Amino acid sequence: MAKHTQAHLSRTVPKNQSEFFKKRTRDSMTYYMGAKLIEVGVNPKKTIYRWKTEIEGDKEIITVSAYWGETREKIEAAESAASGES
């Protein structure tokens, strides 16, 4: 069985919510993701995190993705290749 090398966590907040509360939501998501990674035996300091925000009507969906192992290596290689092309 293949080992997992990524995890995702989403939260929905009102689009008109203040930036303070959105930041607090992102901070709590980072903490929760780190705790879950530790639970499954992944060192959170050896992961990379990427954030995505989507607007759907009057709601904002905030997603944090954590990548480690092979997936982290692939993302970092793709990002360094893309920045080298610029």
KEKE-3310 file (N, C-alpha, C; in steps of 0.2 Angstrom, whole numbers, plus 5000, padded with zeros to 4 digits):
npx = (5004:5003:5011:5004:5007:5002:4990:4975:4965:4950:4940:4926:4921:4912:4912:4913:4919:4930:4948:4956:4949:4949:4963:4965:4957:4965:4977:4973:4970:4982:4988:4980:4982:4996:4995:4988:4996:5007:5000:4999:5012:5020:5033:5029:5038:5045:5037:5029:5018:5004:4992:4975:4962:4945:4931:4914:4899:4893:4902:4918:4930:4943:4958:4971:4985:4996:5012:5023:5038:5039:5030:5032:5045:5043:5034:5042:5053:5046:5042:5054:5059:5050:5052:5065:5063:5057)
npy = (4994:5011:5025:5039:5056:5068:5080:5088:5102:5111:5126:5135:5152:5167:5178:5192:5193:5200:5203:5200:5189:5180:5178:5172:5161:5154:5153:5144:5133:5129:5125:5114:5106:5103:5096:5085:5079:5075:5066:5055:5052:5061:5073:5089:5100:5096:5097:5106:5119:5125:5137:5140:5150:5151:5159:5158:5163:5171:5166:5161:5149:5142:5134:5123:5115:5101:5095:5082:5071:5062:5069:5082:5085:5084:5095:5106:5105:5108:5121:5127:5125:5133:5146:5147:5149:5161)
npz = (5000:4996:5003:5011:5006:5007:5014:5017:5022:5025:5028:5029:5028:5031:5018:5020:5032:5044:5041:5052:5059:5049:5048:5060:5059:5049:5056:5066:5059:5054:5066:5069:5058:5059:5072:5068:5058:5066:5074:5064:5062:5055:5053:5056:5053:5042:5032:5018:5016:5007:5003:4998:4992:4989:4982:4985:4981:4995:5003:5009:5005:5013:5011:5017:5012:5015:5012:5010:5009:4994:4986:4991:4986:4972:4971:4975:4966:4954:4956:4958:4945:4938:4943:4938:4925:4923)
capx = (5000:5007:5011:5001:5012:4999:4984:4971:4960:4946:4936:4921:4920:4909:4916:4914:4922:4936:4954:4958:4946:4951:4969:4964:4955:4971:4982:4970:4970:4989:4990:4976:4985:5002:4993:4986:5002:5011:4996:5000:5019:5024:5036:5027:5043:5047:5032:5028:5011:5001:4985:4971:4956:4940:4925:4908:4894:4895:4907:4925:4933:4950:4961:4978:4987:5002:5015:5029:5040:5040:5026:5035:5050:5040:5032:5048:5056:5042:5042:5061:5060:5045:5055:5070:5060:5055)
capy = (5000:5017:5029:5046:5061:5075:5081:5095:5104:5117:5129:5140:5158:5172:5182:5199:5193:5204:5200:5197:5183:5175:5176:5168:5154:5151:5150:5138:5127:5127:5122:5108:5102:5101:5091:5079:5076:5072:5060:5050:5051:5065:5079:5095:5104:5093:5098:5112:5121:5129:5140:5142:5153:5151:5163:5155:5167:5175:5162:5160:5143:5143:5127:5122:5108:5100:5090:5079:5065:5063:5075:5089:5085:5086:5102:5110:5104:5111:5128:5130:5126:5138:5152:5148:5151:5168)
capz = (5000:4995:5009:5010:5006:5007:5018:5015:5027:5022:5032:5026:5032:5028:5014:5023:5039:5045:5040:5059:5060:5043:5050:5066:5056:5046:5061:5070:5054:5054:5072:5069:5053:5063:5077:5064:5055:5072:5075:5059:5062:5050:5056:5053:5051:5036:5026:5015:5016:5002:5004:4992:4994:4984:4984:4982:4983:5000:5007:5007:5007:5014:5011:5018:5010:5018:5007:5013:5005:4987:4984:4993:4982:4966:4971:4975:4959:4949:4958:4956:4938:4935:4944:4934:4918:4923)
cpx = (5004:5006:5008:5007:5009:4992:4981:4966:4957:4941:4932:4920:4916:4914:4918:4917:4929:4943:4957:4955:4948:4958:4969:4962:4961:4976:4979:4971:4977:4991:4986:4980:4992:5001:4991:4992:5006:5007:4998:5007:5023:5026:5033:5032:5046:5042:5032:5020:5009:4994:4982:4964:4951:4934:4919:4902:4896:4899:4914:4928:4941:4953:4968:4980:4994:5005:5021:5032:5041:5036:5029:5041:5048:5038:5038:5052:5052:5042:5049:5062:5055:5049:5062:5069:5059:5060)
cpy = (5006:5021:5036:5051:5068:5075:5088:5096:5111:5119:5134:5146:5163:5177:5189:5199:5197:5200:5197:5190:5178:5173:5171:5161:5151:5149:5144:5132:5125:5123:5115:5103:5099:5095:5084:5075:5072:5065:5054:5049:5055:5071:5085:5100:5102:5093:5105:5113:5126:5131:5141:5145:5153:5155:5159:5159:5172:5172:5162:5154:5143:5135:5127:5115:5107:5094:5088:5073:5067:5068:5082:5090:5087:5093:5107:5110:5108:5119:5131:5130:5131:5145:5153:5150:5158:5173)
cpz = (5000:5001:5007:5010:5005:5011:5016:5020:5025:5028:5028:5031:5028:5024:5017:5030:5039:5044:5047:5060:5055:5045:5056:5064:5053:5051:5065:5065:5053:5060:5071:5064:5056:5068:5073:5061:5060:5073:5070:5058:5057:5054:5053:5050:5044:5030:5024:5015:5010:5004:4998:4995:4988:4986:4980:4985:4989:5005:5004:5009:5007:5015:5012:5016:5013:5013:5010:5008:4998:4984:4985:4988:4975:4965:4971:4969:4954:4950:4956:4949:4935:4937:4940:4927:4917:4921)
residu = (MET:ALA:LYS:HIS:THR:GLN:ALA:HIS:LEU:SER:ARG:THR:VAL:PRO:LYS:ASN:GLN:SER:GLU:PHE:PHE:LYS:LYS:ARG:THR:ARG:ASP:SER:MET:THR:TYR:TYR:MET:GLY:ALA:LYS:LEU:ILE:GLU:VAL:GLY:VAL:ASN:PRO:LYS:LYS:THR:ILE:TYR:ARG:TRP:LYS:THR:GLU:ILE:GLU:GLY:ASP:LYS:GLU:ILE:ILE:THR:VAL:SER:ALA:TYR:TRP:GLY:GLU:THR:ARG:GLU:LYS:ILE:GLU:ALA:ALA:GLU:SER:ALA:ALA:SER:GLY:GLU:SER)
# end
